[in-house]
Amino acid sequence: MIKRTLRAALAALLLATGASAQAAFPDRPVHIIVSNPPGGPVDVMLRVLAARLGQQWNQPVVVENRPGASGIISTSALLKAPADGYTLGMVVASTVTIVPFAVDKLPFDAQKDLQPIALVARTPFLFIVAADSPLRSWSDFVAASKQRSLTMGSFSIGTAFHLVWEQTARHAGIQALYVPSSSSGKTQSDLLGGQLDVALDAPSSAKGLIDSGRVRALAITSPQRFAGLPGTPTLAESGLPGYAPQPWIGLMAPAGVPADRALQIQQAVARVLAEPAMKAQMETLGMIPIGGTAEELARTIAADRAEMEPLIKSLGIKLQ
């Protein structure tokens, strides 16, 4: 009888200790590695999110910028860390849905080595024209592309911008010469100077020009109108029903983080993203906060990879 009582007490103690350890996470600083350089929209968003998580957890959340090599450098650094939830990665979609099919060899397996934690945000893109352009709508763009040679400019070959354009051109039946550029500023300059007919840009980069009347937005790639640009129709409204190509930003970790801890992190992220101030901040950065589950992120990755792999192979894209 005494032995049974002692065993029961010991079991209860162990359960309590385990619950306490779980509740105590994190009990030291958490690091989030990101491939984007300091100062850009993803970095700014992450730093605001990290500060709020730090307040929730009463522990510092440290942002580490590891730019370069299309996310390979930052992901490699992430995968050197233990799978304990104390080192996370803010990963942009292209790192796991474009790069694996556009390089000859990766130092990691994007499907096996990374564990989805939370779908943080979607990042819609804008099709824009100069204010004096004869293209007044998306349908004008489609019609004009069938009558004369047009130019469409955005970021470098193999970027999310380029692949969204290629996807959209196929869906809409548009023919236009893609003009890659090293920066949004260069693309905007070429658009305003008349060297481009249309450009694909991020809301955060284009909004100032739209508000000043120097450019007009033909359409946005989000499924619903974007709160920051409510006058801009979606592609679905413009003749492509059900079509809304939006890259995403997700929180990931080295594979093997315990499910309960991963859920704890996701729920903390979702709470922050639901805050009105955070929503407003992300709107100014051209992002749509999501706060989705690990399962939602995993499904999104799988769907995007299934679409990107044949598209990248058909275009013959090779990243160095």
C-alpha positions as CSV (number, residue, x, y, z in Angstrom):
1,M,0.0,0.0,0.0
2,I,2.8,2.4,1.0
3,K,4.7,1.5,-2.2
4,R,1.7,2.2,-4.4
5,T,1.2,5.5,-2.7
6,L,4.8,6.5,-3.2
7,R,4.7,5.5,-6.8
8,A,1.5,7.5,-7.4
9,A,3.1,10.5,-5.7
10,L,6.2,10.2,-7.8
11,A,4.2,9.9,-11.0
12,A,2.2,13.0,-10.0
13,L,5.4,14.9,-9.3
14,L,6.9,14.0,-12.6
15,L,3.7,15.1,-14.4
16,A,3.7,18.3,-12.6
17,T,7.4,18.9,-13.3
18,G,6.8,18.2,-17.0
19,A,3.9,20.6,-17.1
20,S,5.9,23.2,-15.4
21,A,8.8,22.8,-17.8
22,Q,6.4,23.2,-20.7
23,A,4.7,26.2,-19.2
24,A,8.1,27.8,-18.6
25,F,9.1,27.9,-22.3
26,P,11.0,30.0,-23.1
27,D,13.3,30.3,-20.2
28,R,16.1,31.9,-22.2
29,P,16.4,34.1,-25.3
30,V,14.8,32.9,-28.5
31,H,16.6,33.6,-31.9
32,I,14.9,34.1,-35.2
33,I,17.0,34.0,-38.3
34,V,15.9,35.7,-41.5
35,S,17.3,35.8,-45.0
36,N,16.3,39.4,-45.6
37,P,18.7,42.3,-44.9
38,P,18.0,44.9,-42.2
39,G,15.5,47.7,-43.0
40,G,13.3,45.9,-45.6
41,P,9.6,45.1,-45.0
42,V,10.2,41.5,-43.9
43,D,12.9,42.6,-41.4
44,V,10.7,45.5,-40.1
45,M,7.7,43.2,-39.6
46,L,9.9,40.6,-37.9
47,R,11.4,43.0,-35.4
48,V,7.9,44.3,-34.4
49,L,6.7,40.7,-34.0
50,A,9.9,39.7,-32.1
51,A,9.4,42.6,-29.7
52,R,5.8,41.6,-29.0
53,L,6.7,38.0,-28.5
54,G,9.4,39.0,-26.1
55,Q,6.8,40.9,-24.1
56,Q,4.6,37.8,-24.0
57,W,7.3,35.5,-23.1
58,N,9.3,37.8,-20.8
59,Q,12.4,36.8,-22.7
60,P,14.4,38.5,-25.4
61,V,13.6,37.5,-29.0
62,V,16.7,38.2,-31.0
63,V,16.6,38.8,-34.8
64,E,19.6,37.6,-36.8
65,N,19.9,38.8,-40.4
66,R,21.7,36.2,-42.6
67,P,21.1,37.6,-46.2
68,G,22.4,36.1,-49.4
69,A,22.2,33.1,-51.7
70,S,18.4,33.2,-52.0
71,G,17.9,32.1,-48.5
72,I,20.4,29.2,-48.5
73,I,22.7,30.9,-46.1
74,S,20.0,31.7,-43.5
75,T,18.4,28.2,-43.8
76,S,21.8,26.5,-43.4
77,A,22.4,28.5,-40.3
78,L,19.0,27.6,-38.9
79,L,19.5,23.9,-39.5
80,K,22.7,23.9,-37.4
81,A,20.6,24.7,-34.3
82,P,19.0,22.2,-32.0
83,A,15.3,21.3,-32.7
84,D,14.1,22.8,-29.4
85,G,12.2,25.9,-30.4
86,Y,14.8,28.3,-29.3
87,T,16.1,29.0,-32.8
88,L,13.5,29.7,-35.5
89,G,13.6,30.9,-39.0
90,M,11.4,33.5,-40.7
91,V,11.3,32.0,-44.2
92,V,10.0,33.5,-47.4
93,A,8.2,31.3,-49.8
94,S,10.9,31.3,-52.5
95,T,13.4,29.6,-50.3
96,V,11.4,26.3,-50.2
97,T,9.2,26.6,-53.3
98,I,11.5,28.1,-55.9
99,V,15.1,27.6,-55.0
100,P,15.0,23.8,-54.6
101,F,14.0,23.5,-58.2
102,A,16.3,26.2,-59.6
103,V,19.7,25.1,-58.2
104,D,21.7,22.0,-58.9
105,K,22.3,21.1,-55.3
106,L,21.1,22.3,-51.9
107,P,23.0,21.7,-48.6
108,F,19.6,20.7,-47.1
109,D,16.3,19.0,-47.9
110,A,13.7,21.7,-47.7
111,Q,10.9,19.1,-47.2
112,K,12.6,16.9,-44.6
113,D,14.9,19.2,-42.7
114,L,12.5,22.0,-42.0
115,Q,9.4,21.9,-39.7
116,P,6.6,24.4,-40.4
117,I,5.5,26.3,-37.3
118,A,3.2,29.2,-38.4
119,L,2.0,30.8,-41.6
120,V,2.7,34.4,-40.7
121,A,1.6,36.5,-43.6
122,R,0.8,36.8,-47.3
123,T,2.5,39.4,-49.6
124,P,0.3,40.4,-52.5
125,F,1.8,42.1,-55.6
126,L,0.6,45.0,-57.7
127,F,0.5,45.4,-61.5
128,I,1.1,49.2,-62.1
129,V,1.4,51.5,-65.1
130,A,2.5,55.2,-65.4
131,A,-0.3,57.7,-64.9
132,D,-0.3,58.6,-68.6
133,S,-0.5,55.0,-69.9
134,P,-3.3,54.2,-72.3
135,L,-3.8,51.0,-70.3
136,R,-6.7,51.9,-67.9
137,S,-7.6,48.4,-66.7
138,W,-6.4,44.8,-66.5
139,S,-8.5,44.0,-69.5
140,D,-6.8,46.8,-71.4
141,F,-3.5,45.1,-70.6
142,V,-4.6,41.7,-71.8
143,A,-6.1,43.1,-75.0
144,A,-3.1,45.3,-75.8
145,S,-0.7,42.3,-75.4
146,K,-2.5,40.6,-78.2
147,Q,-2.1,43.6,-80.5
148,R,1.4,44.8,-80.0
149,S,4.7,44.0,-78.2
150,L,4.6,45.1,-74.5
151,T,7.3,45.1,-71.8
152,M,6.7,44.0,-68.2
153,G,9.3,44.8,-65.6
154,S,10.1,43.5,-62.1
155,F,12.8,41.8,-60.1
156,S,15.4,39.4,-61.2
157,I,14.8,36.1,-63.0
158,G,13.8,33.3,-60.5
159,T,12.4,35.7,-57.9
160,A,8.9,35.4,-56.5
161,F,8.0,38.5,-58.6
162,H,9.2,36.8,-61.8
163,L,7.4,33.6,-61.1
164,V,4.1,35.3,-60.2
165,W,4.3,37.1,-63.5
166,E,4.9,33.9,-65.4
167,Q,2.0,32.2,-63.6
168,T,-0.3,35.1,-64.3
169,A,0.7,35.4,-68.0
170,R,-0.2,31.8,-68.5
171,H,-3.5,32.2,-66.7
172,A,-4.5,35.3,-68.5
173,G,-3.0,34.5,-71.9
174,I,-0.7,37.6,-72.0
175,Q,2.4,38.0,-74.1
176,A,4.9,40.5,-72.9
177,L,8.7,40.8,-72.7
178,Y,9.8,40.4,-69.1
179,V,12.5,42.9,-68.2
180,P,14.3,41.9,-65.0
181,S,15.8,44.5,-62.6
182,S,17.9,44.6,-59.5
183,S,15.6,46.8,-57.5
184,S,12.1,48.2,-57.2
185,G,13.5,51.7,-57.7
186,K,15.1,50.9,-61.0
187,T,11.8,49.3,-62.2
188,Q,9.8,52.3,-61.2
189,S,12.2,54.6,-62.9
190,D,12.0,52.7,-66.1
191,L,8.2,52.6,-65.8
192,L,7.9,56.4,-65.3
193,G,10.5,57.0,-68.0
194,G,8.5,55.1,-70.6
195,Q,10.9,52.1,-71.0
196,L,8.3,49.8,-69.5
197,D,4.6,49.4,-70.2
198,V,3.7,47.6,-67.0
199,A,5.5,46.8,-63.8
200,L,4.9,44.3,-61.0
201,D,5.7,45.7,-57.5
202,A,5.0,45.4,-53.8
203,P,2.3,47.6,-52.2
204,S,4.9,49.0,-49.8
205,S,7.0,50.2,-52.7
206,A,4.3,51.4,-55.0
207,K,1.8,53.0,-52.7
208,G,3.6,56.3,-52.5
209,L,3.7,56.7,-56.3
210,I,0.0,55.6,-56.4
211,D,-1.0,58.1,-53.8
212,S,0.9,60.9,-55.5
213,G,-0.8,60.1,-58.8
214,R,2.4,59.2,-60.7
215,V,1.3,55.6,-61.3
216,R,-2.0,53.7,-61.4
217,A,-2.6,50.2,-60.2
218,L,-4.3,47.9,-62.6
219,A,-4.8,44.9,-60.3
220,I,-3.6,43.3,-57.0
221,T,-2.9,39.6,-56.6
222,S,-4.7,39.2,-53.2
223,P,-8.0,37.2,-53.1
224,Q,-9.8,40.3,-51.6
225,R,-9.1,43.9,-52.0
226,F,-6.1,45.0,-49.9
227,A,-7.0,47.4,-47.1
228,G,-4.2,49.7,-47.9
229,L,-5.3,50.2,-51.5
230,P,-9.1,49.6,-51.4
231,G,-9.6,51.2,-54.9
232,T,-7.5,48.5,-56.6
233,P,-9.4,45.6,-58.0
234,T,-8.2,42.0,-57.6
235,L,-7.2,39.7,-60.5
236,A,-10.3,37.7,-59.6
237,E,-12.5,40.7,-60.1
238,S,-10.6,41.5,-63.4
239,G,-11.4,38.3,-65.2
240,L,-9.4,35.6,-63.5
241,P,-11.9,34.1,-61.0
242,G,-10.4,32.1,-58.2
243,Y,-6.8,33.1,-59.1
244,A,-4.8,34.9,-56.4
245,P,-1.0,34.2,-56.5
246,Q,0.4,35.4,-53.2
247,P,3.8,34.6,-51.8
248,W,3.9,34.0,-48.1
249,I,6.2,34.4,-45.1
250,G,6.3,31.6,-42.6
251,L,8.0,30.7,-39.3
252,M,9.9,27.4,-39.4
253,A,12.3,25.4,-37.3
254,P,14.8,22.5,-37.6
255,A,12.7,19.3,-37.9
256,G,12.1,17.7,-34.6
257,V,10.6,20.4,-32.4
258,P,8.1,18.7,-30.0
259,A,4.5,19.2,-31.2
260,D,3.3,20.9,-28.0
261,R,6.1,23.4,-28.1
262,A,5.6,24.2,-31.8
263,L,1.9,24.8,-31.0
264,Q,2.8,27.0,-28.1
265,I,5.0,29.2,-30.5
266,Q,2.3,29.3,-33.2
267,Q,-0.4,30.4,-30.8
268,A,1.8,33.1,-29.5
269,V,2.5,34.4,-33.0
270,A,-1.2,34.2,-33.8
271,R,-2.1,36.3,-30.8
272,V,0.4,39.0,-31.8
273,L,-0.8,39.0,-35.4
274,A,-4.4,39.5,-34.2
275,E,-3.6,42.7,-32.4
276,P,-5.0,45.8,-34.2
277,A,-1.7,47.7,-34.0
278,M,0.2,44.8,-35.6
279,K,-2.4,44.5,-38.3
280,A,-2.0,48.2,-39.1
281,Q,1.8,48.0,-39.1
282,M,1.7,45.1,-41.5
283,E,-0.7,46.9,-43.8
284,T,1.8,49.7,-44.2
285,L,4.4,47.0,-45.1
286,G,2.1,45.6,-47.8
287,M,1.4,42.4,-45.9
288,I,-1.7,40.5,-44.9
289,P,-1.4,38.9,-41.4
290,I,-2.5,35.3,-41.3
291,G,-1.3,33.5,-38.1
292,G,-2.1,30.1,-39.6
293,T,-1.2,26.8,-38.1
294,A,1.7,24.5,-38.9
295,E,-0.7,22.3,-40.9
296,E,-1.9,25.3,-43.0
297,L,1.7,26.3,-43.7
298,A,2.6,22.7,-44.7
299,R,-0.4,22.5,-47.1
300,T,0.6,25.9,-48.6
301,I,4.2,24.7,-49.2
302,A,3.1,21.5,-50.8
303,A,0.6,23.3,-53.1
304,D,3.2,25.9,-54.1
305,R,5.9,23.3,-54.8
306,A,3.5,21.3,-57.0
307,E,2.9,24.4,-59.1
308,M,6.4,25.9,-59.1
309,E,8.4,22.7,-60.0
310,P,7.0,22.3,-63.6
311,L,6.9,26.0,-64.2
312,I,10.5,26.5,-63.2
313,K,11.6,23.5,-65.3
314,S,9.6,24.7,-68.3
315,L,11.3,28.2,-68.1
316,G,14.8,26.6,-67.6
317,I,15.6,28.8,-64.6
318,K,18.9,28.2,-63.0
319,L,20.1,30.2,-60.0
320,Q,23.8,30.5,-59.2
